[in-house]
Amino acid sequence: MKTLITAAALALTAFSASAMVDTSAIEQYAPNADISVLTEAEVNTLLSVIHSGDSEGEKRATVQALVK
């Protein structure tokens, strides 16, 4: 029984962590964007762009274009 409770607690913790993605990086590249209306897939795409090897200008332009 303890194992079941522990497994359930770990699953809930993992779910909570994935639901709370740090979007501060997106706000740095698109400060006026309303991130609350974006889907999880859109947020993941934006974070992928931000963490890519592109130049800062390219990242900023891509992020701003995607959030419009």
Secondary structure per residue as TSV (DSSP state, phi and psi in degrees):
chain	resnum	aa	ss	phi	psi
A	1	M	-	360.0	-40.3
A	2	K	H	-62.4	-37.0
A	3	T	H	-64.0	-41.2
A	4	L	H	-63.7	-44.1
A	5	I	H	-65.4	-42.2
A	6	T	H	-63.3	-43.8
A	7	A	H	-63.7	-41.3
A	8	A	H	-64.8	-41.2
A	9	A	H	-64.4	-42.0
A	10	L	H	-64.8	-38.9
A	11	A	H	-65.1	-41.9
A	12	L	H	-66.6	-37.9
A	13	T	H	-64.8	-43.6
A	14	A	H	-63.6	-40.4
A	15	F	H	-64.3	-43.6
A	16	S	H	-63.0	-41.0
A	17	A	H	-65.7	-39.3
A	18	S	H	-72.5	-27.6
A	19	A	H	-75.1	-22.5
A	20	M	S	-105.4	73.7
A	21	V	-	-80.6	137.8
A	22	D	-	-73.9	110.4
A	23	T	-	-100.8	9.9
A	24	S	H	-63.1	-30.3
A	25	A	H	-65.8	-38.3
A	26	I	H	-64.4	-40.9
A	27	E	H	-64.8	-27.5
A	28	Q	H	-69.7	-35.1
A	29	Y	H	-89.2	-26.5
A	30	A	S	-139.2	78.4
A	31	P	T	-61.0	-28.3
A	32	N	T	-99.7	9.6
A	33	A	-	-76.2	141.7
A	34	D	-	-91.2	93.4
A	35	I	G	-72.3	-21.4
A	36	S	G	-64.9	-20.5
A	37	V	G	-91.3	-4.3
A	38	L	S	-81.1	146.8
A	39	T	-	-79.2	168.2
A	40	E	H	-62.5	-38.2
A	41	A	H	-65.0	-40.3
A	42	E	H	-65.8	-41.6
A	43	V	H	-62.6	-43.0
A	44	N	H	-63.5	-38.2
A	45	T	H	-63.7	-45.2
A	46	L	H	-62.2	-42.4
A	47	L	H	-66.0	-34.1
A	48	S	H	-64.9	-41.7
A	49	V	H	-62.5	-44.5
A	50	I	H	-63.6	-36.4
A	51	H	T	-92.5	8.8
A	52	S	S	-77.8	176.3
A	53	G	S	-89.6	8.0
A	54	D	S	-67.6	166.0
A	55	S	-	-70.3	161.7
A	56	E	H	-60.7	-38.9
A	57	G	H	-64.5	-41.5
A	58	E	H	-66.2	-41.1
A	59	K	H	-61.0	-47.8
A	60	R	H	-60.5	-46.4
A	61	A	H	-63.2	-42.2
A	62	T	H	-67.1	-45.5
A	63	V	H	-62.8	-45.4
A	64	Q	H	-64.4	-36.9
A	65	A	H	-68.0	-36.4
A	66	L	H	-75.7	-28.4
A	67	V	H	-85.7	-9.3
A	68	K	-	-74.0	360.0
